[in-house]
């Protein structure tokens, strides 16, 4: 997504000269909060290296519901586009490099390049699909099956994410996850 957008801008050097300042690359340490639940999202983050997680607080419990890795765009899109409070917190799990695009920069580019709408609709559809699969998995699958599907469909999560976040994502305790892993 980021490469496509920057490639489009670089096709016209004068546009790239004008808009390159919209893209800010940042190195973020592990456990850095980029957006807090209840805040308005003012940025979209394109991950060059690292991992971000989305989570919310449920009566003092940290509930992880999505992970993002290299070459993915992430924001609280409902908050970003609707300028309403975010329903979740966004945090780095490991040292992460992101390219940040502000809401103002996005609006300028969106007006200039209306075909960006298709790319962001695709991202939104992917997120909705993920949420639908997660929702159905929590209803119909037992924890062992959810873990097995995670192993098959998202091995990078197993390899890179701490066990307590994986347990939260699967809707189980870290002890239950440890038991499931040991029974393989």
N, C-alpha and C positions, 0 to 999 in steps of 0.2 A: 504494500500500500504506500509506504513512505517513498520507496524507490520510484514507484509509478508517478507519484505527485511531484517529486523533485525532478524527475526526468522530463515531465511535461513542462515545468517551469524553465528548465535549462534549454529547451528547444528555442526559446527566445531569450537571448542573453540579457536584453534590457529588462525583461520580466524577472529573471533570476537576480539581477543586480538590485531590483526594487524589493523583491520578496524574500530573499535569502535570510534577512534579519528576522523573519517570522519564526524560523526554526532555530531553537536553542538546544544544544547538546549538553547534557548534564551527567556527571558520575554521581550515583546515589549509593550511600552505604547500605548494608543490610539493615532491616528493621526500621526503615525510614518511611514515615507516613506522608503520602503525596496528597491525600484527600481524606478528610474526616467525615464520618457519618454526620449528616445535618448541615454540612457546608455546601455552598454552591460550587459546582465544578467549573473552573475557568480555563481548563487546559485539556487537550488530548495528548496522550503519551504514546510514542512509537518506540517499542523496545528494540534496541540494537543488540544488547547483551544483558542477560540476567532473567529474573523472574519477579513478577508482581502477583499478589493475591488480593482478592476482594473478600471482605468479611463484614459481618454485622454483629452487633451486640444483642444478645437475647437474654435478658435478666442476668447480666453479668457474665454470661458465657459467650466466648468468641466462636462464631459459626462461619467457617470458610465455605464459600460456594463457587469460587472459580479461580483458576490460575492462568497466568499469561506469560508467554516466553518470547524468545527472539522472533522478530518480524511480525509481531501482532500490535494492533492499535488498541488502546484501552482508555476509557474515561467512564464516568457515570453519565452515560448518554442522555438519560432522562433529565438529569440535572443540567448537563451542558447545554442541551437544546432548549429545555423548558425553563432554565434559570430558576429551578426550585431545589430545595435541600436534597442532598444525596442520601440514598437509603443505605449506603454502605461506606466502609473505609477501604482505601487502597493503600497497600503497604508493600515495600520491597522485602523479599525473603532472603536474597543474596545480593552482593554488590551488583548494581544494575546501571547500565548506560541507556538513557532515554533521550529521544529528541522530542522536545515539547513544542506544541503549536497552541497558541492562545486562542480564546474565543474570538477576539477581534481579528487576529490574523486569519483564522478559519473563515470568518464571515466574508472578508475581502476576497480570499481565494475561491470560496464557494460561489460568490457572485460572478467572478471572472471566469471560472471554469465550472459551468453547471453540470458537466458530466461527472463531477466528483460525487454528485448525488447517488449515482449508481454504485460507486465503491462503498459509500457509507451505508447504503441500503443493504448491500451484501454483508457488511460487518454486523449490522443490526439483525439480519436474518440468521446469521451464524450464532449470535448470542442467544436469540430466541430459541433456536434449535437446541443449543446446549442446555438452557434452562428447562425446556420441555423434557429432554432426556433425563436430566437430574431429578426433576419432579417425579416422573414415572418410575425411575429406578428406586427412589425412596419409598414409593407405594408398593411396587410389585416384587422387588428383589430383596433377598436377605443380605446381610452385611458381607458374607463370604462371596456371594455372586457379584455384588457391587465392587469388591476388591479385585476379583478375577477380571471383570470387565475393564477396570482401571489398568491392570497389568497389560492387557491386550491392546486397548485403545489409546492409552496415554502413559507409556512407560517412562517418559521424561519426568512425570510427576513422582513416580516411585523412586527414580534415581536422584532427583534434585531437591525434593521438598522434605522437610523434617516430618517425622512420623506423627507428631501431635497435630500438625495441620492436615495431614492426609486423613487421620481419624475424624477430625472435625468435618472435613469435606464428605466423608462417607457416612456421617451421622452416627458415629460410634465412639467409644472411649479409646484412648491409646492402649489400654490393657487388652480390650477386645481385639484391636487391630494386631497387637503382638501375638495373641493366640491364633488368629487366622493365619498370620504369616508363618508361624511355627508348625502349623498342621499341613503345610504344602507337601 
